Amino acid sequence: MTKLGLYLTKRSVNKSDLARKIGATKQRIDKLSNNDKSKLLLSEAYLIALALQVDITDFVKEMCDGLELKD
């Protein structure tokens, strides 16, 4: 499960409702939730944050947890 998948599960988000709200397919949300090779687009992250009524900065920080700059 991806970070997005864990995030949605922790918050008991209905993926079908989320997909409808952001104009995506349920298959796209499932792919983003389960496939580590899938890339979450910035536009999708923004719409998901809006749909879930969470701060976009906090949402992006959680999705990018563990990323670091290289020396």
Contacts in CASP RR format, 6 or more apart in sequence:
PFRMAT RR
TARGET T0000
AUTHOR 0000-0000-0000
METHOD contacts of the structure
MODEL  1
MTKLGLYLTKRSVNKSDLARKIGATKQRIDKLSNNDKSKLLLSEAYLIAL
ALQVDITDFVKEMCDGLELKD
1 9 0 8 1.000
1 33 0 8 1.000
1 34 0 8 1.000
2 32 0 8 1.000
2 33 0 8 1.000
2 34 0 8 1.000
2 35 0 8 1.000
2 36 0 8 1.000
2 38 0 8 1.000
3 62 0 8 1.000
3 63 0 8 1.000
3 65 0 8 1.000
4 32 0 8 1.000
4 33 0 8 1.000
4 40 0 8 1.000
4 48 0 8 1.000
4 63 0 8 1.000
5 32 0 8 1.000
5 33 0 8 1.000
5 34 0 8 1.000
7 59 0 8 1.000
7 62 0 8 1.000
7 63 0 8 1.000
8 15 0 8 1.000
8 18 0 8 1.000
8 29 0 8 1.000
8 33 0 8 1.000
11 52 0 8 1.000
13 52 0 8 1.000
15 26 0 8 1.000
15 29 0 8 1.000
15 30 0 8 1.000
15 33 0 8 1.000
16 26 0 8 1.000
18 24 0 8 1.000
18 29 0 8 1.000
18 48 0 8 1.000
18 51 0 8 1.000
18 52 0 8 1.000
19 25 0 8 1.000
19 26 0 8 1.000
19 28 0 8 1.000
19 29 0 8 1.000
21 47 0 8 1.000
21 51 0 8 1.000
22 44 0 8 1.000
22 47 0 8 1.000
22 48 0 8 1.000
22 50 0 8 1.000
22 51 0 8 1.000
23 47 0 8 1.000
24 44 0 8 1.000
24 47 0 8 1.000
31 38 0 8 1.000
32 38 0 8 1.000
32 40 0 8 1.000
32 44 0 8 1.000
40 63 0 8 1.000
45 56 0 8 1.000
45 59 0 8 1.000
45 60 0 8 1.000
45 63 0 8 1.000
46 56 0 8 1.000
48 59 0 8 1.000
49 55 0 8 1.000
49 56 0 8 1.000
49 59 0 8 1.000
49 60 0 8 1.000
50 56 0 8 1.000
52 59 0 8 1.000
END
